[in-house]
Each structure stands twice: as structure tokens, then as C-alpha cells.
């Protein structure tokens, strides 16, 4: 039995006896309580704020006297004056034990905290980052005991923080001596330790106590668009988001045409690698500018991407991914340096983590979706569809998870569409067509007002109406089908057959005029027969992939559908089902998950535990290879109509009535169903 | 008790019982016998050659029957036909145990062999390299079990060689898939594992069984010259040697003027870094060309250099080395990648090891000298002087080793000398002056014939006579002193005073004409008063450093002197002593060690154990800082004369009589003794 006072921490419940005078931070450390500190008890970082509780605690069997902690001191007063402390808060490094005490560690003082944000899109992140910052006091050099400044810094880290096995990149070594001298031998050290690493990498050494935020980039590198989230590595919040087109589009719109480009052009793969890396640098600089930080403050990047993008990012010729057995050069996760990818815009010592691939056609993006949506923890059977130029499809529940990818092409992202564009202000994103008048109304990105509502013109004065984005084209095609402007084979009817002058001839086929801005010098935005065919190809591929997984699982229907993708949040479940993008499911069980791949990237960026989790998870997922499965072709051909026979879509009849039209007169275009689908 | 046959290996003496049919290589591996194999028993590399012994071995208690091993087989016959096997040799992977047997492992079949070379300069190297090559058969990809090619290679290394923890740089990943397919899933893998590393780094993957030699570069990066030895990493032999001038000379001839350059010119350090790295690439390409290999075959480089060169190589501003307390950015050894130093000429995955520094003024070059000369293992007190622009001086024996460096300046390397040049064909390297006639004779690099011997003109027809190198100027100055052309203060006498027309006026001082080639359009090679002063400064610094260590050690004389340096092998001990470069010692105890720093670099290149050894050793060496030691100045000033008072040089009087001359008439130059020495 000890007579030392008892210290009880909540919420962990950890407890121990400590001599009078022990700082609370010290007690927390000795008990392994998750109490943050960057300055290590120097009273400068204020990360170790705690709330003592007073009174009787029957549950804990202690009574806490008002003088259970040492008096409020000058360091706390200084912090209070400068930045303010919440009522009842103390600094854990200053408040010392005087008697039995109960100490609450508020969430924001925990390193491994779960930070809840308000925005719907911003999923709470469990923080367990690879990046860590600590303040150390380094011994000054002594001519009679000559050691390097680095060696004394390493000794200080071991002594003051018990952090060992330090790896110092040359880029950091270069700034070490000035930082130590400027900080008068006190520096804030930023360290990185991956979950598989045996060492800590020195990322930055800043003079004195440096409070600048460490940032990371979560990047969803798609075939058509590159989306990035600049993330605060202290709390996981998204400080800025941005996206740009993947410049590799000029080498081929879909994955297989890029693989072909690499095969046909010596050095073609390196050309594509160079272009995507340049775009990533541009994007990094642009996103940093948004919140007015130096891109140098970006210390880590996490990538998710499909296997072809993965290889082209790494500078590996993707040729093997273009032919069976679709062998990846490497399938495991990669922990590399940003400079390995020529990401010169980031901090010179920045680290990169690339999620593992699942198989030759099922990439790190699918892994990221699995990490974000956790199908393996679902009680009901969930189908997750990540819509992009290449669709990642997951089907599963607690018993088993299947995955495949399907080459939908870029139509869903607004590419290969005559008036298509990426989602940006001015793009039509929502469409409704009156089944009687056949007149459309729409909304454009940047405004909540429909085009037939007052104030629309004013609302879009800046952006104008520039084109149709992915969600817009899906709605437009589905609405055209509902309004009887399209027949089930996908053929657009003539003005006579449909009774609307908006169906105008274009060559031997017809287009539907969604918006005519030509009078004001604006664009004529139509949906052409070619657009319909492109969407049909895309949705057939998507549907066929989902059906293939359902065959493999031995089911005819799913309990729940999650639509994900860079524009996943914007797809209307009703229209997706009218289009026949997804198998039949109760409409109220079709959800939009937003950019699940991007969210998966953010989760991995904020947590090394999540990285370990997904690395295990990918080995437990059963991969289904669409490219060699004859049934995929069969499903693909059968899925061409809009929609399929009503008996496969009973749910749909409850929400829409699809007109019995047939515009196929033997002339015109009807090649959609017969056209051979491109596939590598 | 087992009935299995007994297998005894010599010279290790390891023994064990193995079932009939066990290949000798397998038995060796299980016993931990050092028997090489690259192909892992596939009968293609022939590294595992062994010699069975037959008959009675009383010592071992066995009798070996003629049929103790399996019959000579087709694989051995194929190798015999193709390349030949020495009489009595078998391939260890083919010959299998049939009965008790004694197996000798010849030196060339041992991995950790000590290879003895014939050339005097080529020290035998204890081989324990970081580089290792193995052949593996990799499983082909299977669509139904999708893993990356790298993951299957890693599995094969673990399975077939028990090698785990593989790190694959992107540069190697890039070539992995083509190599595996070209080699039909058999590849030769080159791995690197440093003594401190927790992982093996994949350096190269070549198709099939690849027999090409792995090379390393041992580089002595001096202030004035850069010397490199291209070394065969299988046996440690030097395949080619080369040297170039350090292009940093244009920023300052000695270390402190380069530090000044960095201090005075923003970005000046980076300028110097760039120039030395470019020179290293040029040197690497040039040395590879010498033996007609691709520089891509150079897989590792080991550097030794002084601290300022060390920092400039690493791209670290050396400013702290220019002022007390002379703090190094890092003092420990460095294991980095060649690309960290922009050494793009080498293999993209090449590794670099830089020896540890001893102190701010005592660098990795001094550490290399210690590794090569092992003063700490000497029974007698040895003074080791590595002569260069910065001299590294070590003094010690088994009880204690001291080290310092001394800024001698570049005079000993032929720089700052009016007719000076680096050691190359055409340079005067040996000089004799007749004490009576005052006429000189000399030898130039590239010929063994003295200038007054028949055939001299023919011998030097190609190179001509171009200047004086370091060893030449030392001999010239010493011979001038012996011949009475110089007085003890270093002043050159006039023609009248010395009685030779070769002493010609030059301004207010005199020069000695060593060679007048002007009649044939050649150079006039003289030793000027300025040259004498430069040599006096250099040798005083050297001597003062040595004396300082002797003071610290509490001795007045040393038992043995080792002269080292890039031109250490060429310095005549007698002339060095006449000049007063080194403290008095029995002349037969003054040795030339050649380029000890370069040898130290080669030792470290060939052996990771040696790297571990020097890393321990540097912590046991006592560093003496010349720059702040008042006694250094005192010794320096006292050492200016040529030579010092005879009572400090009793040994010298036994070999030469120095004339009692005094040319100081009050006019002329006599500033040598008073001129302030430059020093940072």
C-alpha cells in the first residue's frame, strides 16, 4: 500500500498512485493515458489541457478536495492571457498532484481522438496519423566532445521523448544547423512513422516551438479527373478540396486506350507518367494557394487509383495490365517518398502512401471504397458502385465480399458526351423533362434555382450555362426515356414521332435540345444519339459488372445499393435505376456515398491503423475478373436497353411508368445494341 | 546415434550427419559452412566448387571411400566442357553424400574469403560485401490468385534463400516485369544490405542467370584531387583507378577559402556541391570506360573525405565548420542512395556509404586512414600523416590513438607552386642536385630513366616535361637545401652567393632553374622563392600538427612514421625529413603507405564488418583541435626553418650534412617566417 495520492483518468479509467508534486502529464504518460503534448511539458504548446473534477466520486471510491492539484501558475496565466483556456481547464504539464484527483482528458487533448465535423460530406476521422510533432532541447556542440548536430538531436529525441531509430533525409539535414541556431537549440521536430516502418523519418526541423499546421493530401487519381483533399493532420478536417482533369486524357480516354498508347509508342508510358506528375504538382500548388499556405507544409500524400493509373503514377509500363493474366508489377501498398514520384511541389521530405491493389483490374481505388464503406461489416447484402471511367464494384456482407472493376468509359464523367464537361460552375447537373410538354428544366452547379424559376438568370450570370456534367447527363437520358423521347433501345425519336420540336435532326439521327443559348452567344446544349449510345455502353458495363458479382454470390437481388464516385453524391437514385445503371433494389435503399474512394484516401491519410486494416482486408476480398468472364459479355449485351424488361425491375414500376415507344423504323441508328464494346 | 554418413568440412571443421543423397551444398548450408552459391543449387553458377578428400583421416576418425560421393553427373560434365573444373573439384550442388566424406572448401568458394592479390599496392581485401546476388525462380502470375510480380519475387526469395525484408526502389520495380518475362520467370537478383539496415534493398533484377560482375567505387574525395578505385565486389580486386582535379578549386584552393566562399556568396555552397557531383559523374563514366563496362554496373560507392568536402558533397552549407566550435551537421556514417547525391551515372539503385567523421576538423578521410593503418593495434608508437591539402594526422598505439587535421594547403599536391601540376605523365617526381656542381637531374612520371641518363629524351617524347608534382617539389626543395642553394630560413641565394647560374633573379628574389625547355618551345621550370614559402607553410602546418599530438601524448619522439596520401607512396622519407615535414624518427622506420585513405575506402567497400569496426573506432579516438590550440601556432612558427635546429633532428645528421649558409642580407624576401598563416 502506498500513501501517494490516487490519480484517476477519464474516460480511459486508467489509475495509479503518484508522489505529491507529479505533473498530471507525467502521470498520464506513465499510465499510458492518451494525453497529447507537443512541447513535452514545457508549457508552450497547450495540447495537454485537462479538466480536474472535484467532489465525491462513489464510483471511483475517492473524494477530490479543492486543493487536489497545485495552484494555477504563471505559465497557465500566460497562456490564459494570450489565447484563453476554457473554464475549469488546466495545463496537464503545470498542474501537479497534491491529493487524490479525477482528471478528465477532453477529446481535443487526445492524440488518437475521433474528430466529429459538422459538414455532411466530412466524415469524422479517427486520428492516428503517421506524422507527429515534438519539441526538443538539443545539447549545444562542444569542441571537446565532437559529435554532429544530428547526433545530439537524436540523443535528445531518445532522452526527452523515448523516440529512437531516426532516419534523416539529406533534405532535412540541410536545414538542421540553421534551425538549431535560430531556435537557440530548441526545435520543433516533425516525424513520420508508417505502420510498417522500423524507423521514424525526420520530415522537418523548425526553430523553437513551431505551431504551424501539418497538412496531408488525400488524392483520388482517376482516369478522367484527379480529386484532392488538403487535410489538417491534427484533426483530420478538410481545409480545401480541388480537382483537375487528368492530362493523360490526350493519350486515350479510357484505361485500355492508354495501355495501347504505351504499347504502340516507345516511351509512351514515361510520357504519361510525366504528364500526370506535372498535374499533381499543379494541383498541389493550387490547393495550397486556396488556404494561403506554402505547399511545403504538405508533409504526406495518400493515393488511391486504379491499377493502370497506379503503374503510370509510379512510372511503370502498364503493358502487362493490358493482357491476361493482368499481372501487377506490385500489388501491396507502397510507402515511398514524394520525390520518388517527382512531387517537387510538396515538402522535400514528404512521404507518400499508396493503398494496396486488389487485383490486376481492381485497384487501390476499390480498396479505398472498401475502407470507406466497410462492406465486410454489413449485416445486409450491399452493392457498392464507384462510378468513374473505370467503375469499382463491391458486393458483400459480413460473410464475404466480392469485387470487380468494369470499364465504363468516361461518359459518366461528362467526357465523350457532345456537350459534356466536368462538374464545375455552369455545368447542368439536374434535369427534369415534362412528360406532357416535353419541355426541360434544369439546374446548374453553383445555384439551387431551377431554370424555370425566378432569379435563375441572375444566379447564373457569372458562370453562364456551359455544358452537362456526369450527373446531368444521367438525369437527361433517364428523363428523356420517361418522357417518351427515347425508346427502350435508346433511339431518339423524330419531332413528329415524339411531338416536340426539341428533337431536331442531326445527320440520320436526332438530338434533343436541352438549352439553346445561341441567341445570346451561348452554347446550344443537346443530347445527341451518340451521347445516348455512350451512356448505354457505360451503364451496360456497370450493370454487367454488378450482375457478375451477384451471379458469383448466387443472388438475384441486393438489399442495399451505395452509389459512390467523385460525383456519386450527385447521382439521383431514381434516374440511375431508370437508366438501368444498377440492379433493382428498393428505391429507399439506394444511397449516395459521395466520393467513397476519396474518403478512403482521407481515412488512410489520418490513420496508420486504417492502413494496416485495408492491407489485411484486400487479402480477404474475392476478386472477379470481368475481362475473361464470358457471362460478363452476356450481361453486357442484355443490359443495353433502357431499362431492361420490367420483370427484372419491379421496384421501378412503383415510381415511374415507362412509355411503350419504338422509334426503330429500320433506318436511323440502331447500332447501340450490336456495337462491339471496346475492351482491352 | 545416427547411421547417416558423416560429412566433415575443412577448413572450418564443421561436421554433421546427413542422409544418403544430400547434396554437399545443402549439408554446408545446414551446418552454416561458408560455401558460396549464386544459383542456389541449380548447377549454373559453379560458385560452390568443393574438393572431396579420400582415404583415411585419423585426425577426424573417418575413412573416406572412393564412392563417398555420388557419381560425376551431366551437369558437372557440361560445366567441365564449357569452362573447365580444376582436377579433383566437384560442384557442391551436384555431388551428393553416399558415405562418410571430408570436403574441403577452397578459398574461392567461400563468400567471406580473403583474396590475396599480387600487386604491392593492392592490399588483400577481406570480403564481406553489402552486395549479394542470388538466382530465384518466381511463380507465374495467376488470375485467380492475383498478386503482384514483386510480391511473388519476394515470396521466392524467402522460400528459396530465406531472405526477407525486401525493399524495392521504384527504379528497380520499373524493370521487374520485363526481366521476369525475358528470363522465363528465373532471374538473378542483386541485393544490398548495409550492416545497420533492417532490410535488403533490391538493386537489380536481371533475366535468367546473370554472371556480370558487380562493381563498387571507393572514392577519396580530396580538396584538390578526387581519386577513385573501381572495385570488383566479388573478390575486392581493383579493376581500374582514376583521378581528377576537384573542380571546387575554382572557389578556393583550401578548405577555409571554400567555407569563406559559401559564407560570402548566397547559394555558393550549392554551387560547389553541384560542381563536385558533376565531377564525380564524369569520373565514374570515365573509370567505367577504362574497362569497358557500363557505369550502370557500379552498384555501390564508398566515400572518404574531410568534413568540409563531406558537407559540400551532401549539399550541406559548411559554414559551421568555419568557426568554433566547428559543429558538424552529422558525424556518424551515412548510408544513403546514390541519387541523394545526384550520382546519376551509377546504377539508379546504387547505394552510398560515407565513413563517419571523427570531429569538425577530422573527417571521414582520417577515419579511413585509421581503418587502413590500424594505429590502435600497433605495439610501437606510430605517427601516421596523410598528406594532402588538409593533412590528417594520427598518433597512437594499442593504448590510445589521437587524431588531428592540419591545414597544409594545396602546395604538397603541386598547386600554388609556380610550375606545379598534379601527378600525371610529364610531371617531375624525383629530383637530385649535385652538391658540388649544383646541377640537377630528375625523373618524370611515366619513365624510370633519370634526365642525365641515355634514352631519357626518347622515354619522355610523348609526355614531354610539363611541370613538378607534389613529391617532385618536396625533393627539389630538400635537395636545394642540401646543395646549399637555400639557407635554413628558406631564402634562395643569388648566383654569386651560391656559385651557380641556375639561381636567376626574379623580382627582388631568386629562382632555381630546374629545367629550361624554352629552346624547344617547352616550359621553363623553376623553383621560385614563392614556391619555397608555400612549401614552408605547408610543412610547418604538418609538423606542428604532429608535434601537437606528441605533446598531448606526452612524448618527444615516435617509433615509426607512416607517410600516406594520394601521393604518399611517392614521398622520399629522406627528403621529407630534410624538409622538416615530419618529426625526427629512425629513417628506416619511415614508411610510405600509399593512399591510406583510399585503401580505407576500399576496405569499407568490400566489407560491412569493416564499416561496423570503423564506426566503433572513431568513438575511441581522441580528437585534438588544432585551430584553437595556442601551442599549434607556437609549433607552427618554430617549424618554419629547413630544418629545425639539429638537436631536434639527430637522425638527420647521420644521412645528410646541411650546409651553414645564410642568404638573408636584410634585403630580398624574408617574410616567410613572419607571414601570417591563413587559417579559418
Contacts between the chains, C-beta under 8 A, distances in Angstrom:
chain1	res1	chain2	res2	distance
A	141	B	325	4.7
A	141	B	326	7.8
A	141	B	327	3.7
A	142	B	325	6.4
A	143	B	324	6.4
A	143	B	325	4.1
A	143	B	326	6.5
A	143	B	359	8.0
A	143	B	360	7.3
A	143	B	625	5.4
A	143	B	628	6.7
A	146	B	326	7.5
A	146	B	328	7.2
A	146	B	331	6.8
A	146	B	358	7.3
A	146	B	359	3.5
A	146	B	360	5.7
A	146	B	362	7.9
A	146	B	623	5.5
A	146	B	625	7.9
A	147	B	328	7.7
A	147	B	331	5.2
A	148	B	327	7.2
A	148	B	328	4.1
A	148	B	329	5.9
A	148	B	330	3.9
A	148	B	331	3.5
A	148	B	332	6.6
A	148	B	357	7.3
A	149	B	320	7.8
A	149	B	327	5.5
A	149	B	328	7.0
A	149	B	329	5.5
A	149	B	330	7.1
A	150	B	329	6.1
A	150	B	330	3.9
A	150	B	331	7.8
A	150	B	332	7.5
A	151	B	330	6.6
A	151	B	331	5.7
A	151	B	332	5.8
A	168	B	330	7.1
A	169	B	340	7.8
A	170	B	314	5.8
A	170	B	315	6.3
A	170	B	316	7.8
A	170	B	336	6.7
A	170	B	340	5.1
A	173	B	314	6.7
A	173	B	316	6.0
A	173	B	329	5.6
A	173	B	330	6.1
A	174	B	314	7.8
A	174	B	315	5.9
A	174	B	316	5.4
A	174	B	317	7.5
A	174	B	329	8.0
A	176	B	329	5.7
A	176	B	330	8.0
A	177	B	316	7.4
A	177	B	317	7.2
A	177	B	319	7.8
A	177	B	320	5.3
A	177	B	327	7.1
A	177	B	329	5.3
A	178	B	317	7.8
A	198	B	198	4.7
A	198	B	199	7.8
A	199	B	198	7.9
A	314	B	170	5.9
A	314	B	173	6.8
A	314	B	174	7.8
A	315	B	170	6.3
A	315	B	174	5.9
A	316	B	170	7.8
A	316	B	173	5.9
A	316	B	174	5.4
A	316	B	177	7.4
A	317	B	174	7.5
A	317	B	177	7.2
A	317	B	178	7.8
A	319	B	177	7.8
A	320	B	149	7.9
A	320	B	177	5.4
A	324	B	143	6.4
A	325	B	141	4.7
A	325	B	142	6.4
A	325	B	143	4.1
A	326	B	141	7.8
A	326	B	143	6.5
A	326	B	146	7.5
A	327	B	141	3.7
A	327	B	148	7.3
A	327	B	149	5.6
A	327	B	177	7.1
A	328	B	146	7.2
A	328	B	147	7.7
A	328	B	148	4.1
A	328	B	149	7.0
A	329	B	148	5.9
A	329	B	149	5.5
A	329	B	150	6.2
A	329	B	173	5.6
A	329	B	176	5.7
A	329	B	177	5.3
A	330	B	148	3.9
A	330	B	149	7.1
A	330	B	150	3.9
A	330	B	151	6.6
A	330	B	168	7.1
A	330	B	173	6.1
A	330	B	176	8.0
A	331	B	146	6.8
A	331	B	147	5.2
A	331	B	148	3.5
A	331	B	150	7.7
A	331	B	151	5.7
A	332	B	148	6.6
A	332	B	150	7.5
A	332	B	151	5.8
A	336	B	170	6.6
A	340	B	169	7.9
A	340	B	170	5.1
A	357	B	148	7.3
A	358	B	146	7.3
A	359	B	143	8.0
A	359	B	146	3.5
A	360	B	143	7.3
A	360	B	146	5.7
A	362	B	146	7.9
A	623	B	146	5.5
A	625	B	143	5.5
A	625	B	146	8.0
A	628	B	143	6.7
